[in-house]
Amino acid sequence: MSLLIFHKLLAIFCTVALGWAAGRMRWLGEPAGGIDPARLLGNAAFYIFVPALLFRATARMDVATMPWSALGAYFGPAVAYVLVLYGWHRLRQPTLAAGADLEASERTAAQPAVRAFAATFGNSAQVGVPVVAALFGEAGLGIHVALISLHALVLLTLCTMLVELDLARTRSLHEASASLWRTLKSTVRNAVVHPVTLPVLLGGLWHATGVPLPAPVDETLALLGTAVAPLCLVLIGITLAYTDTATVRRAARSALATTLLKLLVLPALVLAVAHWGLGLQGLALKVVVLMAALPSGSNALIFAQRYRTLEAEATTAIVLSTVGYMATVTLWLAVLARLG
């Protein structure tokens, strides 16, 4: 088991290292002249590949066979955890100086949701799938895949709504003519016409028709969706290469806090709610706790890049949590073994 995890983590680090080497050698050019290669790749992921993945997952979702008890045991505490973290970071957010420009204000406004997302969203595919398959076989993998099918839909959509609300509030403070109606209308429009929310809504509408996706469309979406994982991992390495060492060092403290929240606090919360709160036991309990215990996923960087804030912190948190996962997954397996 440990060797399997090691090999999967090694593959992740090798892919990140390839991105770092490409960035250091400037294979994609210099981040100058208004063209940042890292942001260009991030936009490609966020506007093309992630929407394809989300639309296909929603359109193909089989509601009748979903393990709803396991889904509730994971997403209930995970959503509450996001909201608490978001609220905590908002309370601790420094007040902007008078006269701060709108762009700086928007970057600051997006930080609470970006931090909450990085401390919640796990690497459910590249790490989670092989680990669960090796430990629990096809039965466990079925529960895990159901969790994956809603993972991005729930957490990305929730954090997107939180960000867009904060951005709308910030813009209203910079506009003398802003009104409650205009702010509300802008928030709804930006939250719905969005590369995360819109594919989910359209996929849900398609699913409601009961019509299967045409084979060429399904194959195209599947092909685009497979690019998300390697592209995001390469992007992590490129972002590290393009970010100066001093910036990464400054981000390390906050990234370490995010890592501890992701690897220790979230799985502890899910375990407490699922086992002692909802009475979940056996295989389902083990799968949802290990889902919560996964390292931060690469979508945390894509989300940070989308709102042009905390990219170095998100990148560092992904790397640190992936390194720490080898130790913490052993801890959670031991705890689950004692619970039977």
Protein Blocks (a to p, Z undefined) as FASTA:
>chain_A
ZZmmmmmmmmmmmmmmmmmmmmmnomnopaeehiafklmmmmmmmmmmmmmmmmmmmmmp
cfklpcfklmmmmmmmmmmmmmmmmmmmmmmpccddehiafklmmmmmmmmmmmmmmmmm
ccfklmmmmmmmmmnommlmmmmmmmmmmmmmmmmmmmmmmmmmmmmmmmmmmpmkbcfk
lmmmmmmmmmmmccklmmmmmmmmmmmnopacdfklmmmmmmmmmmmmmmmmmmmmmmmm
mpcfklmmmmmmmmmmmmmmmmmmmmmmmmmmmmmmnopahjllmmmmmmmmpccdfklm
mmmmmnopaklmmmmmmmmmmmmmmmmmmmmmmmmmmnZZ
